[in-house]
């Protein structure tokens, strides 16, 4: 299974806290958390 979710927060700690509640983890799945950067126009 694959996919992505974009979460906007003030800190990486907040994102990790949200990611830890993902039900996919309860099924033995794994997540990758990455920071996005805004590209110049």
HUCOR-V111231 format. One record per residue. D_CENTER is the distance of its C-alpha to the mean C-alpha in Angstrom with 1 decimal. Layout:
d_center
D_CENTER
D_CENTER
This chain:
d_center
15.2
12.7
10.7
7.7
6.3
6.7
6.5
9.5
10.6
13.3
11.8
9.3
10.7
9.9
6.1
6.8
9.4
7.6
5.4
9.0
10.5
9.3
12.8
12.1
12.2
15.6
16.9
16.4
13.4
10.8
7.2
6.6
4.4
6.8
8.6
10.5
14.2
16.6
19.3
22.9
24.7
